[in-house]
Amino acid sequence: MIEDPSKGLNRPPSDLDPIRISNFLTSAEFLGILETFKPEKRQALIGATVEYFVLNPDGQGVELFLGGLGIDQDKVVSSRSMGGFDEKRQVGLLVDSVIRRQGLQEPLTDAQWKLIYDYIVQKTYQQGRYYHAFNGVFEQSIRNTGLRPDAEIVDASEVENINAICNRCGVRLPFGWWKSSRGEIYFNEVPDHLYRYGTASPEWFAQFVSEGTHVRNERAAKEAFYRKDYEQAKENVTALCAQMKNASVVQPLSEDEERQIFEFFEKQWKRFAGENSQPKVALVNRSYFEGNDIPPRYEFGPLREWLNRGSYSTRYENRDVCEFFLKQMRFGNDLSVKKAIPPSEIVIVTLPNYSDVYPADSQ
């Protein structure tokens, strides 16, 4: 867990424009590009696109980057891949984008490579971002008061009541790990899975109406919350109640308890699956937690020297140093903090709706 944030002063201003990113991600152009990718690659592509804009805030060359990711989609990737894309290719495409925007062509001099490296460090470390995806119903609250671990998004007693009923009737964890996730803000160094988190927010409710083990393992049932499919979600809850009515327990589900469950479902569905529930992502200033100073180990010359000193079989060239740094900045750690993050440290980006990313006939 990240310690109490106390740094982040005197940071260079960022030119990141959330409106530009949102407009691109929800555009017909981008949705058309998504259609050319296999369904299992699409959430990673959305994350990769957000990351590209962090490095290139004006979006220059994003189509070339996405086209490069589309090559060799069937290639087997290692466990330390970037959300399903080949790690070497993705990092290389990011470095290529910086070379292009500087108006340079390889081969480059040492001084030119240092220029490329310094730009990457500024955008991914000094002006870098952490990612926290969420349901759009929380947007105004986040804009007003920031991300707060003590935010009450639901009456806990109502959830506890339904949880107790389900547990007594033999259904364990109907809301997933709801208790263990309270009181902290979770986010990630990399955006690979941000779309999954955004479409399943709040996760405890997604678990209840579609994701949980108590829901039959069929696509329509499991995607009910993502697609905001009220009839399918209600059918899932109806099946849950039928299961608990017929459970081999001392006290099966009563009619009054069934009424309580449906009242709870209707109340929460209206809130979390309404017209303002489009998935969003908060891009949180990395420097709020880590400060603005570059650690000496990440200076270009010392890093290149250290890499080559520790390698017995590989010679790290200037490009390799740039790619290594990018990999370090997206190592994939899940992070959490118990202290509020103020609105001034956050920009909010709108993500495309699930049904636009995954049309009903796309899988």
C-alpha positions as CSV (number, residue, x, y, z in Angstrom):
1,M,0.0,0.0,0.0
2,I,1.2,3.5,-0.8
3,E,2.2,5.6,2.2
4,D,0.6,8.9,3.1
5,P,1.0,11.2,0.0
6,S,3.1,14.2,1.0
7,K,4.9,15.1,-2.2
8,G,4.0,16.5,-5.6
9,L,4.9,20.1,-5.3
10,N,6.3,22.3,-8.1
11,R,5.3,19.8,-10.8
12,P,5.5,20.8,-14.5
13,P,2.0,21.5,-15.9
14,S,0.6,18.6,-17.9
15,D,-1.0,19.2,-21.4
16,L,-3.2,16.1,-21.0
17,D,-6.6,16.8,-22.4
18,P,-9.3,14.5,-21.1
19,I,-11.9,15.8,-23.6
20,R,-9.7,14.9,-26.5
21,I,-9.1,11.4,-25.2
22,S,-12.8,10.9,-24.4
23,N,-13.9,12.1,-27.9
24,F,-11.4,9.7,-29.6
25,L,-12.3,6.7,-27.5
26,T,-16.1,7.1,-28.1
27,S,-15.7,8.1,-31.8
28,A,-16.9,6.0,-34.7
29,E,-13.3,5.9,-35.9
30,F,-12.0,4.2,-32.8
31,L,-15.0,1.8,-32.6
32,G,-14.3,0.9,-36.2
33,I,-10.7,0.1,-35.3
34,L,-11.8,-2.0,-32.3
35,E,-14.0,-4.1,-34.7
36,T,-10.8,-5.2,-36.5
37,F,-9.4,-6.7,-33.2
38,K,-10.4,-10.0,-31.7
39,P,-12.9,-9.5,-28.8
40,E,-10.4,-10.8,-26.3
41,K,-8.0,-8.1,-27.3
42,R,-10.3,-5.1,-27.1
43,Q,-10.2,-4.2,-23.5
44,A,-6.4,-4.2,-23.7
45,L,-6.6,-2.0,-26.7
46,I,-8.7,0.6,-24.9
47,G,-6.1,0.6,-22.1
48,A,-3.2,0.9,-24.5
49,T,-4.9,3.8,-26.2
50,V,-5.3,5.7,-23.0
51,E,-1.7,5.0,-22.2
52,Y,-0.7,6.3,-25.6
53,F,-2.4,9.6,-25.0
54,V,-0.5,10.0,-21.7
55,L,2.7,9.7,-23.6
56,N,1.4,11.7,-26.6
57,P,-1.3,14.1,-25.2
58,D,-2.2,15.5,-28.7
59,G,-2.8,11.9,-30.0
60,Q,-0.3,12.4,-32.8
61,G,0.3,9.1,-34.6
62,V,-2.3,7.1,-32.6
63,E,-3.6,5.4,-35.7
64,L,-0.1,4.1,-36.6
65,F,0.3,2.8,-33.0
66,L,-3.0,1.0,-33.1
67,G,-2.3,-0.4,-36.6
68,G,1.0,-1.7,-35.2
69,L,-0.7,-3.5,-32.4
70,G,-3.1,-5.1,-34.9
71,I,-0.2,-7.1,-36.4
72,D,0.2,-10.7,-35.3
73,Q,-2.8,-10.8,-33.0
74,D,-2.5,-14.6,-32.9
75,K,1.1,-14.4,-31.5
76,V,1.5,-16.2,-28.2
77,V,2.6,-13.8,-25.6
78,S,4.4,-14.4,-22.3
79,S,2.8,-14.1,-18.9
80,R,4.4,-10.6,-18.5
81,S,2.6,-9.3,-21.6
82,M,0.9,-5.9,-21.9
83,G,-2.7,-7.0,-21.6
84,G,-2.5,-9.5,-24.4
85,F,-0.2,-7.7,-26.8
86,D,3.4,-8.7,-27.4
87,E,5.5,-6.6,-24.9
88,K,8.4,-6.0,-27.2
89,R,6.1,-4.7,-30.0
90,Q,4.0,-2.4,-27.8
91,V,7.0,-0.8,-26.1
92,G,8.8,-0.4,-29.4
93,L,5.7,1.3,-31.0
94,L,5.6,3.8,-28.1
95,V,9.3,4.6,-28.6
96,D,8.7,5.0,-32.3
97,S,5.9,7.5,-31.6
98,V,8.3,9.7,-29.7
99,I,10.9,9.5,-32.4
100,R,8.3,10.6,-35.0
101,R,7.0,13.5,-32.9
102,Q,10.5,14.8,-32.5
103,G,10.9,14.8,-36.3
104,L,13.8,12.3,-36.1
105,Q,14.7,9.1,-38.0
106,E,17.0,6.3,-36.9
107,P,19.9,5.9,-36.7
108,L,20.1,8.5,-33.9
109,T,23.0,10.0,-32.1
110,D,23.5,9.5,-28.4
111,A,22.3,13.1,-27.8
112,Q,19.1,12.5,-29.8
113,W,18.4,9.3,-27.9
114,K,18.8,11.2,-24.7
115,L,16.2,13.7,-26.0
116,I,13.8,10.8,-26.7
117,Y,14.5,9.3,-23.2
118,D,14.0,12.6,-21.4
119,Y,10.7,13.1,-23.1
120,I,9.5,9.6,-22.1
121,V,10.6,10.2,-18.5
122,Q,8.7,13.5,-18.3
123,K,5.5,12.1,-19.7
124,T,5.4,8.7,-18.0
125,Y,7.1,9.6,-14.6
126,Q,6.9,13.3,-13.9
127,Q,3.6,13.7,-15.6
128,G,2.6,10.0,-15.5
129,R,-0.7,8.6,-14.3
130,Y,-2.2,5.9,-12.2
131,Y,-5.6,4.5,-13.3
132,H,-8.8,4.1,-11.4
133,A,-11.8,3.1,-13.4
134,F,-15.4,3.6,-12.1
135,N,-19.1,3.8,-12.9
136,G,-20.1,7.2,-14.4
137,V,-22.6,7.8,-11.6
138,F,-19.7,8.7,-9.3
139,E,-18.2,11.3,-11.7
140,Q,-19.7,14.4,-10.2
141,S,-18.8,13.3,-6.7
142,I,-15.2,12.7,-7.8
143,R,-15.1,16.1,-9.5
144,N,-16.4,17.8,-6.3
145,T,-14.5,16.0,-3.6
146,G,-12.0,13.7,-5.3
147,L,-11.5,10.0,-4.6
148,R,-12.3,9.2,-1.0
149,P,-11.9,5.9,0.8
150,D,-14.7,6.8,3.2
151,A,-17.2,7.6,0.4
152,E,-20.5,5.9,1.2
153,I,-21.8,4.7,-2.2
154,V,-24.5,2.5,-0.7
155,D,-26.2,2.0,2.7
156,A,-24.0,-0.8,4.1
157,S,-26.8,-2.1,6.2
158,E,-28.9,-2.9,3.1
159,V,-26.1,-4.9,1.6
160,E,-25.4,-6.7,4.9
161,N,-29.1,-7.6,5.1
162,I,-29.2,-9.2,1.7
163,N,-25.8,-10.8,2.2
164,A,-27.0,-12.5,5.5
165,I,-30.2,-13.8,3.8
166,C,-28.1,-15.3,0.9
167,N,-25.5,-16.8,3.3
168,R,-28.3,-18.5,5.4
169,C,-29.8,-20.0,2.2
170,G,-26.4,-21.5,1.1
171,V,-25.2,-18.7,-1.3
172,R,-21.8,-17.6,-0.3
173,L,-20.2,-14.3,-1.4
174,P,-23.2,-13.0,-3.4
175,F,-21.5,-9.6,-3.5
176,G,-17.9,-11.0,-4.0
177,W,-15.3,-9.6,-1.6
178,W,-17.3,-6.5,-0.7
179,K,-16.2,-6.2,2.9
180,S,-12.5,-6.6,2.2
181,S,-12.5,-3.8,-0.5
182,R,-14.0,-1.1,1.7
183,G,-12.0,1.8,3.2
184,E,-9.3,2.0,0.5
185,I,-9.0,3.4,-3.0
186,Y,-7.6,0.9,-5.5
187,F,-5.8,1.7,-8.8
188,N,-3.1,0.4,-11.1
189,E,0.2,1.4,-12.7
190,V,-1.0,0.1,-16.0
191,P,-4.3,0.5,-17.9
192,D,-4.5,-3.0,-19.3
193,H,-7.7,-3.9,-17.4
194,L,-9.2,-0.5,-16.7
195,Y,-12.1,-1.2,-19.1
196,R,-13.0,-4.4,-17.2
197,Y,-13.0,-2.5,-13.9
198,G,-15.0,0.4,-15.4
199,T,-17.8,-1.7,-16.9
200,A,-18.1,-3.8,-13.7
201,S,-18.3,-0.9,-11.3
202,P,-19.4,-1.1,-8.6
203,E,-18.0,-4.6,-8.5
204,W,-20.1,-5.9,-5.6
205,F,-23.3,-5.1,-7.5
206,A,-21.9,-6.6,-10.7
207,Q,-21.2,-9.7,-8.7
208,F,-24.7,-9.8,-7.4
209,V,-26.6,-9.4,-10.7
210,S,-24.3,-11.1,-13.2
211,E,-20.7,-12.0,-12.4
212,G,-21.1,-14.1,-9.3
213,T,-20.8,-17.9,-9.2
214,H,-24.6,-18.1,-8.4
215,V,-25.3,-16.8,-11.9
216,R,-25.4,-19.5,-14.7
217,N,-22.4,-19.5,-16.9
218,E,-23.9,-18.2,-20.1
219,R,-22.8,-15.1,-21.9
220,A,-26.1,-13.2,-21.8
221,A,-26.4,-13.9,-18.0
222,K,-22.8,-13.0,-17.2
223,E,-22.9,-9.8,-19.3
224,A,-26.2,-8.5,-18.0
225,F,-24.7,-5.7,-15.9
226,Y,-22.1,-4.7,-18.5
227,R,-24.8,-4.3,-21.1
228,K,-27.3,-2.7,-18.7
229,D,-29.8,-5.4,-19.7
230,Y,-32.5,-5.0,-17.1
231,E,-34.6,-8.0,-18.1
232,Q,-31.6,-10.4,-18.1
233,A,-30.4,-9.1,-14.7
234,K,-33.9,-9.5,-13.2
235,E,-34.0,-13.0,-14.6
236,N,-30.6,-13.7,-12.9
237,V,-32.0,-12.4,-9.5
238,T,-35.2,-14.4,-10.0
239,A,-33.1,-17.6,-10.6
240,L,-31.1,-16.8,-7.4
241,C,-34.3,-16.5,-5.4
242,A,-35.6,-19.8,-6.8
243,Q,-32.4,-21.5,-5.9
244,M,-32.7,-20.2,-2.3
245,K,-36.3,-21.1,-2.0
246,N,-35.5,-24.7,-2.8
247,A,-32.2,-24.9,-0.8
248,S,-31.7,-27.8,1.5
249,V,-31.3,-25.6,4.5
250,V,-33.1,-25.2,7.8
251,Q,-34.8,-22.0,6.7
252,P,-35.2,-21.5,3.0
253,L,-36.0,-18.1,1.5
254,S,-39.3,-16.6,2.6
255,E,-41.7,-14.5,0.5
256,D,-40.8,-11.5,2.6
257,E,-37.1,-12.0,2.1
258,E,-37.7,-12.4,-1.7
259,R,-39.5,-9.1,-1.6
260,Q,-36.6,-7.4,0.1
261,I,-34.1,-8.8,-2.4
262,F,-36.1,-7.5,-5.4
263,E,-36.6,-4.1,-3.7
264,F,-32.9,-3.9,-3.2
265,F,-32.2,-5.0,-6.8
266,E,-34.6,-2.4,-8.2
267,K,-33.2,0.4,-6.1
268,Q,-29.5,-0.3,-7.0
269,W,-30.2,-1.0,-10.6
270,K,-31.9,2.3,-11.1
271,R,-28.8,4.0,-9.7
272,F,-25.9,2.0,-11.1
273,A,-27.4,1.0,-14.6
274,G,-29.1,4.3,-15.5
275,E,-28.3,6.8,-18.2
276,N,-25.2,8.2,-16.4
277,S,-23.6,4.8,-15.8
278,Q,-21.1,4.9,-18.8
279,P,-17.7,3.7,-17.7
280,K,-15.1,6.3,-16.8
281,V,-11.5,6.3,-15.7
282,A,-9.7,8.7,-13.4
283,L,-6.2,9.5,-14.4
284,V,-4.4,10.3,-11.1
285,N,-1.1,12.2,-11.0
286,R,1.7,9.8,-10.3
287,S,3.8,12.6,-8.8
288,Y,1.2,13.1,-6.1
289,F,2.6,9.9,-4.5
290,E,6.1,9.8,-5.8
291,G,7.2,13.4,-6.2
292,N,8.7,15.0,-9.2
293,D,12.4,14.3,-8.8
294,I,13.8,11.6,-11.1
295,P,15.7,8.9,-9.0
296,P,19.4,8.9,-10.0
297,R,19.0,5.3,-11.1
298,Y,16.8,6.4,-13.9
299,E,19.2,9.0,-15.4
300,F,19.9,8.0,-19.0
301,G,23.6,7.4,-18.8
302,P,23.7,5.7,-15.4
303,L,20.8,3.4,-16.4
304,R,22.5,2.4,-19.6
305,E,25.7,1.7,-17.8
306,W,23.9,-0.3,-15.1
307,L,22.0,-2.4,-17.6
308,N,25.2,-3.4,-19.5
309,R,27.1,-4.0,-16.3
310,G,24.6,-6.6,-15.2
311,S,24.2,-8.3,-18.6
312,Y,26.5,-11.0,-19.7
313,S,24.9,-11.9,-23.0
314,T,23.0,-8.9,-24.2
315,R,24.3,-5.4,-25.2
316,Y,21.8,-2.7,-24.2
317,E,21.7,0.0,-26.9
318,N,20.1,3.4,-26.5
319,R,16.7,2.1,-27.8
320,D,16.8,-0.7,-25.3
321,V,17.2,1.8,-22.4
322,C,14.1,3.7,-23.5
323,E,12.1,0.5,-23.8
324,F,13.4,-0.8,-20.4
325,F,12.2,2.4,-18.7
326,L,8.8,2.2,-20.2
327,K,8.5,-1.4,-19.0
328,Q,9.5,-0.3,-15.5
329,M,6.8,2.4,-15.5
330,R,4.1,-0.2,-16.3
331,F,5.2,-3.1,-14.1
332,G,1.6,-3.9,-13.3
333,N,1.3,-3.5,-9.5
334,D,-2.1,-3.1,-7.9
335,L,-1.9,-0.1,-5.6
336,S,-4.1,1.2,-2.8
337,V,-4.3,4.2,-0.6
338,K,-6.4,5.1,2.5
339,K,-6.0,8.8,2.1
340,A,-8.3,10.9,-0.1
341,I,-7.0,12.1,-3.5
342,P,-8.2,15.7,-4.2
343,P,-9.9,16.7,-7.5
344,S,-6.8,18.7,-8.5
345,E,-4.8,15.5,-8.9
346,I,-7.4,13.9,-11.2
347,V,-8.6,14.1,-14.8
348,I,-11.6,12.0,-15.9
349,V,-11.9,10.2,-19.3
350,T,-15.0,8.7,-20.7
351,L,-14.8,5.2,-22.0
352,P,-17.0,3.6,-24.7
353,N,-20.1,1.7,-23.7
354,Y,-19.8,-2.1,-23.5
355,S,-22.4,-2.7,-26.2
356,D,-20.4,-0.6,-28.6
357,V,-17.1,-2.4,-27.9
358,Y,-18.8,-5.8,-27.9
359,P,-21.8,-5.9,-30.1
360,A,-24.1,-8.7,-29.3
361,D,-23.0,-10.7,-32.4
362,S,-19.3,-10.1,-32.0
363,Q,-18.5,-13.2,-30.0
